[in-house]
Amino acid sequence: MTEPVVDSTPNPPPGRFGPWRRELRAFLELVALTGVAVAQPTFDILKKNASIFVNRSSTKIEVIGLALVFVFLPPLILWVLEVVCGLLIPMLRRYVHALFCAAVIGTIAVEVLKKQTDLSSVLLVVLAIPLAVGGGWLVLQFEVVRLWLRYLSIAPVIFAIVFLFFSPVTTAVFDADPGSANVKVGKPDRVVEVVFDEFSIESLLDGSGHIDASLYPNFAELAGNATWYRNETTVAPYTEAAVPAILTGDFPSDPNAIQVAATKPENIFTLLGKTYKMNVHESVTRLCPASLCGPNQRAAAREHHGFRGLVYDTYTLWRDFASPVRQPDTITFSGGDVLGDRNSLRTGRRFVQSLQPTNKPELDLLHVLIPHEAWHYLPTGQDYGQGSAARGLVTYKWATDWTALLGRERHLLQVGATDRLLGQIVKKLKKIGAYDKTLFIVTADHGVAFTQGNPIRGVSQKNYPQIVWAPLFIKAPGQARGVVDNKPSRTIDILPTIADHLDIKMPWKVDGHSLLKPIPPSQPVKVFEWEFSPMKPPSGQKFLTLDGPDGFAAAMRGQASDASGDPALKLYKIGPYADLLGQPAQPLERPAAVAPTGTIDNAGRFLHVKPTNKRVPWAYVQGTVSGTDPDTPLAISVNGVIAGFSGTYADPAAPGPLSFWTVVPPQLFSAGRNEVRLYLIHGSPSAPQLVPVFPAK
């Protein structure tokens, strides 16, 4: 009688690779654990921030590939390492497997404890270690535990299916495109629309309601041949709601809506899509259907390094989530969130290059994140490389007068770069013979504020004129003379005004009104609610109602700079001692009883300066100071001449010496070696004294 064959695969000789059942079991156990540690929290983060796929113009294939990567790549890497270890030292194979399982269990423990407790990072690790060791021991010793993990391996696949097809990601990536509207265009003129971002009207002004032409010559020139709607207000203080309002003509309604064509089918693109060729460069939304704007969207995706960049950025999100180190309780809006574009001028230049002669109706639309944070451009277009978020924002509010002043300095310098980009767009339109015949719209989604103790963008009673009033210029085809129109206008009025200029009867109802027609006599300033706004709407309502006349009057009193002298230096003249800029430092030096000490970061940068370079990192000066109080005014000299100002700041997220930072004019540097020194400023502005800060030992 033949004896039955015994399957010895559960306990094969340790020196052998395989059999395949054992390898599959080991892999599935790792799939289960990494699915809980990596895939599930990653998918959860992305579901709550599905707009990241809109911002990146991610394709369906990319998002499916991303899900597969986070389900199967981590366990595959661990399994391969385990196999290699087993081939090198066979007796260690099962222990390496248990060790990897323990490491993943420890990661899960850190994630859970970090979310459920307020423990420090050290305590999180201390508590996670015994849990990891215990979990690894259970995997090593008990087949029932390993069997349970193999059954659990189906969970990450379910996580991925829910993520792809039953979450906000479905709307962001997979929903179908709407068709174009069937409308007749009576005057099919070329339309060029430029939407800047985080740009208050008062940043352009000279204090008397006019554009400061010495600082912003291209905006001043545009105002000279367009209709300037000075009383233009946004309907939302944040981009995801404010830009769709411009493109649809409707008030926002859902703060969590994914801003894609499927959710906003009635927009400028579907209105003109049947007649117009689309040259569209969206930065945060994707309201233009892929059927009309597919090539542009794929080009935008390549700017983010495509699939590779998507995987890396997603990994970074998970790494921050899984790390035992907690993030500082500081809210900032910059490259760290999905809105940042550290190459916004390059984005703008790509749009300029895309403007080409055409004999057919064309919509050229650019939404570019400039002068939005992160601020790192000078009016010359040079990049000083400080692409991080603004410092001195604590819980989204400006901590001190100096931090607000320094933030505004950087913003206004970037407004100068925005003016430069506008000039390049107009120059290109003139070069191709299109400017005179084009309906040209220049606007911004909302403003930005620099008031101590108030948010940078959340609406408060003190800062709302800075946030709510934004630029709007509309140059009609053939228009050569500037007009200033002070009628109350809103960003939702832009689309119906475009339709009116083109002689289009709107095929659907919008909330906005054409600015070419009489405006309703009672039109309150309404702004959509936002979690970062100190002002809240009445219970059950979604909009703040603000004082329009008072806000407009305050906005018109705005002034980019009240300094005199060389326009190229005006924006650097900040604070009570601004008139010292350009003066020699030595005659004002006075010794102190106790000499303060400090450091200037990366001082070696000043030894090899090329002032005309495109990248000028030495124009941003930062460091620390000891031996003085917070909010002490500082001066920075370059080669013995006062070149910039700052104030000491006690950073709650970085205890220790006081910090400082500022931007100095690159033209005050000499080619080659430069001497940069730091001073405390004492005395009155009329009789200032400079106390040298000596290098800390």
GUVOSE-575143 format. One record per residue (C-alpha): residue in one letter; x, y, z. Coordinates in steps of 0.25 Angstrom, whole numbers, plus 5000, padded with zeros to 4 digits. Layout:
<rs>
aXYZ;...
</rs>
This chain:
<rs>
m500050005000;t500550144996;e500850235008;p500250375007;v501150485003;v501350585014;d501450735010;s502650795018;t502450935012;p502150995026;n503450965031;p504450955019;p505950945021;p506451085025;g507451095014;r506551075002;f505751184995;g504351144994;p503551074992;w502551174986;r501551154996;r502451195008;e502951315000;l501451354997;r501051335011;a502251425016;f501951525006;l500451535010;e500751545024;l501651675021;v500451725012;a499551715023;l500451795033;t500951895023;g499551915018;v499151965032;a500352035035;v500552105021;a499452085011;q498252115020;p498752245027;t499352295013;f497952275006;d497252335018;i498152465017;l497952465002;k496452455003;k496352575012;n497252655002;a496752594989;s497052734983;i498552694982;f498152614970;v497452734964;n498652824967;r499652724960;s498652694949;s498852544952;t498352444942;k497452324945;i498652234942;e499552314951;v498552304963;i498352154961;g499852134960;l500052214973;a499052124980;l499751994975;v501052054979;f500652074994;v499951944995;f501051854989;l502351924989;p502651935004;p502351785006;l503151754993;i504351824998;l504351765012;w504151625005;v505251644996;l506151685007;e505651565015;v505951465004;v507351525002;c507651505017;g507151365016;l508051335005;l509251395012;i509051335026;p507951225024;m507751215039;l507351355041;r506151355031;r505051335040;y505651435050;v505851545040;h504351525036;a503951535050;l504851665052;f504251725040;c502851695045;a503251755058;a503751885052;v502451905044;i501651875057;g502451975064;t502152075053;i500652045055;a500752065070;v501452205068;e500352245058;v499252205068;l499852265080;k500252395073;k498752415069;q498152375082;t499052435092;d499852565095;l501152485098;s502552535094;s503252475083;v504252405092;l503052345100;l502452295087;v503652215084;v503852165098;l502452105098;a502452055083;i503751975086;p503151865095;l501851865086;a502751845074;v503551735081;g502351665086;g501651665072;g502951615066;w503051495076;l501551455074;v501851455059;l503051365061;q502451275071;f500951255066;e500451195053;v499051245057;v499551395057;r500251375043;l498951315038;w498151425043;l499151525036;r498951455023;y497451465024;l497651615027;s498451635014;i497151655007;a496951785015;p497951875007;v497351834994;i495951875000;f496652005005;a497152034991;i495752004984;v495052094994;f496152204992;l495952204977;f494552184975;f493752224987;s494452344992;p494652494988;v495752444980;t494752384970;t494152514968;a495552584966;v496052484956;f495052384951;d493752464948;a493352484934;d493552624927;p492352704923;g492152754909;s492252894903;a491052984903;n490253014890;v490353164890;k490553264879;v491753354880;g491353494874;k492753554875;p493753434876;d494953524880;r496153464886;v496053454901;v497353464910;e497053444925;v498153454936;v497753414950;f498853454960;d498753394974;e498753454988;f498853594983;s498253714990;i497953844982;e498553924993;s499953864990;l499853944976;l499454074982;d500254204985;g499354254997;s498354334988;g497654224981;h498554224969;i499554114965;d500954144969;a501554154955;s502954164960;l502854024966;y501853954957;p502054024943;n501353904936;f500053914944;a500054064943;e500154054928;l499053944927;a498154044936;g498454144925;n497754064914;a496753974921;t495553994930;w496053984945;y494953934954;r495553984967;n494353944976;e494553794972;t494353694984;t494653554985;v493553454990;a494453364997;p495853375004;y496453245000;t496753194986;e495953074985;a494653154986;a495153284980;v495653234967;p494453154963;a493553274966;i494353354956;l494253244946;t492753204948;g492153344952;d491553274964;f491653284979;p492353174986;s491453074993;d492252954998;p493552975005;n493952835003;a493552824988;i494652764978;q494852874968;v494852804955;a493952804943;a493052694948;t492652774960;k492652914953;p492152884939;e491653024936;n492853104934;i493653194925;f494253074918;t492952994915;l492353134911;l493353154900;g493853014897;k492952994885;t493553114878;y494853144885;k496253074884;m496753064899;n498153104904;v497853084918;h498853074930;e498053044943;s498853034956;v497952994967;t496652954960;r496352864948;l495052924943;c495452914928;p494952774923;a496052684919;s495352674905;l495752824903;c497052844911;g497652704912;p499052744906;n499152864916;q498752774928;r499852674924;a500852784923;a500452834936;a500652694942;r502052684936;e502352814944;h502152734957;h503052624951;g501952534948;f501652404954;r503052404961;g502752534968;l501352484972;v501952364979;y503052444986;d502152554991;t501152444996;y502252375003;t502652505010;l501152515015;w501252375021;r502652395027;d502152525034;f500952445039;a501752325044;s502852405050;p502852405065;v503252555064;r502052645065;q501952765055;p501952905062;d500652965065;t500853075054;i499953085042;t500553135029;f500153145015;s501353115006;g501953004998;g501652925009;d500152925005;v499652884992;l499553024987;g501053054987;d501753084974;r503253104976;n503453124961;s502253224959;l503053314950;r503453194941;t501953154941;g501653304936;r502753294925;r502253164920;f500953234918;v501653354911;q502253254901;s500953184899;l500353314893;q500353304878;p499753364866;t498353304862;n497253334852;k496253254861;p495553294874;e496453254886;l496353264901;d497753284907;l497553264922;l498653264933;h498453244948;v499753264954;l500153264969;i500853394969;p501053484977;h500553374986;e501453304997;a502553254997;w503253394995;h504553384988;y504553474976;l505053614974;p504453714965;t505653684955;g505153544954;q506353494962;d506153384972;y506753394986;g506353244989;q505653265002;g504453174997;s503953135011;a502753195018;a502653325024;r503353335038;g502653395049;l501253335046;v500753265059;t499453195058;y499253265045;k499353405051;w500553505050;a501253495064;t501853635064;d501853765057;w503253735051;t502853605046;a501653665039;l502553775033;l503653675028;g502553585022;r501953705015;e503353745010;r503553605004;h502153614998;l502253744992;l503653704985;q502853584979;v501753684974;g502953754967;a503253614960;t501753604957;d501753734950;r502953684942;l502153564938;l500953654934;g501953734925;q502453604918;i501053564915;v500653694909;k501953704901;k501653564895;l500253604892;k500753724885;k501853654878;i500853554871;g499953664868;a498853624877;y498753724888;d497853824882;k496853724877;t496853644890;l495853644902;f496953654913;i496553624927;v497553634939;t497053604953;a497353524966;d496553424974;h496753504988;g497653584996;v498653575007;a498753645020;f499953685029;t499353735042;q499953695055;g499153595063;n498253575051;p498253455041;i498953465028;r497753425020;g496553395030;v495653515030;s495553605043;q494953735046;k496353805045;n496953735032;y495753715023;p496053835014;q497353765011;i496753625008;v495453655001;w495853764991;a496653704979;p497053764966;l496253754953;f496553814940;i495753784927;k496253844914;a495253824903;p495653804888;g496053934882;q496054004896;a497254104897;r496854194908;g496754164922;v495554174931;v495354164946;d494054104950;n493754104965;k492354034964;p492353914974;s492853794966;r493153654970;t493953534965;i492653464961;d492353574951;i493553544943;l492953434935;p491653504931;t492453624927;i493253544918;a492053484912;d491453624910;h492753664903;l492653544894;d491153564891;i490753434897;k489453404904;m489753324916;p489153184915;w489053174930;k488753254942;v489953314949;d490053394962;g490853504956;h490453624947;s491153684935;l491853804939;l491453864925;k490053874931;p489553954943;i489853884956;p488753854966;p488653974976;s488753884988;q489953794986;p490553765000;v492053715001;k491853565004;v493053475007;f492953325009;e493253265022;w494653205025;e495153135037;f496353225039;s495453355039;p495253415052;m493953475047;k492853375046;p491453385039;p490153375046;s489753245051;g489253155039;q489853245029;k491153235020;f491453375017;l492053495025;t491453625021;l492453735021;d492353895021;g492653915006;p492854075006;d493754075019;g494553955013;f494754015000;a495154155006;a496154075015;a496653995003;m496854124995;r497754185006;g498654075004;q500054095000;a501154004996;s502254095001;d502354235006;a503854245004;s504554344995;g505754334986;d506154224977;p504954144973;a505854014972;l506154034987;k504754084992;l504253944996;y505453915005;k505254045013;i504353985024;g504154015039;p504454145047;y505854155043;a505654135028;d506354265024;l507654205028;l507654115016;g508854155007;q509554235018;p510954195024;a510854115037;q512254155043;p511854305047;l510654245055;e511354135062;r511354145078;p511854035087;a510953965097;a511253945112;v511053795109;a511353755095;p510253675088;t510653555080;g510053485068;t510253405056;i509853425041;d509553285035;n510353235023;a511253365024;g512153295013;r511153335003;f511653475003;l513053434999;h512653404984;v511553494980;k511053514966;p510053624967;t509453604953;n509153454955;k507753404954;r507953334967;v508353424978;p508253354992;w509153454999;a508053554997;y507353485008;v508053505022;q507653435034;g508253385047;t508153395062;v508453505073;s508753495088;g508853605099;t507553685095;d506053685096;p505053635086;d504553735075;t505853815076;p506153885063;l507353835055;a508153885043;i508953805033;s510153875026;v510753825013;n512153875011;g511953985022;v510654035016;i509254015023;a508553915013;g507353865021;f506553855034;s505953755043;g505453725057;t505853625067;y504853515069;a504553405079;d504153285071;p503253195080;a503553075071;a505053095073;p505453135087;g506853195089;p507453325083;l506553425077;s506453415062;f506453515050;w506253515035;t506153615024;v506353645009;v507453735005;p507653794991;p508553714982;q509053844975;l509753884988;f510653764988;s511953764980;a512453654971;g513353564979;r513653584994;n512653665003;e512653695017;v511253685024;r511053735038;l509953735048;y509553855058;l508453875068;i507854015066;h507654105078;g507154245079;s506054325072;p505954315057;s506454465057;a507654425065;p507954275063;q509154195069;l509654065063;v510153965073;p511053865067;v510653715069;f511953635070;p512053495065;a511653395075;k512853295079;
</rs>
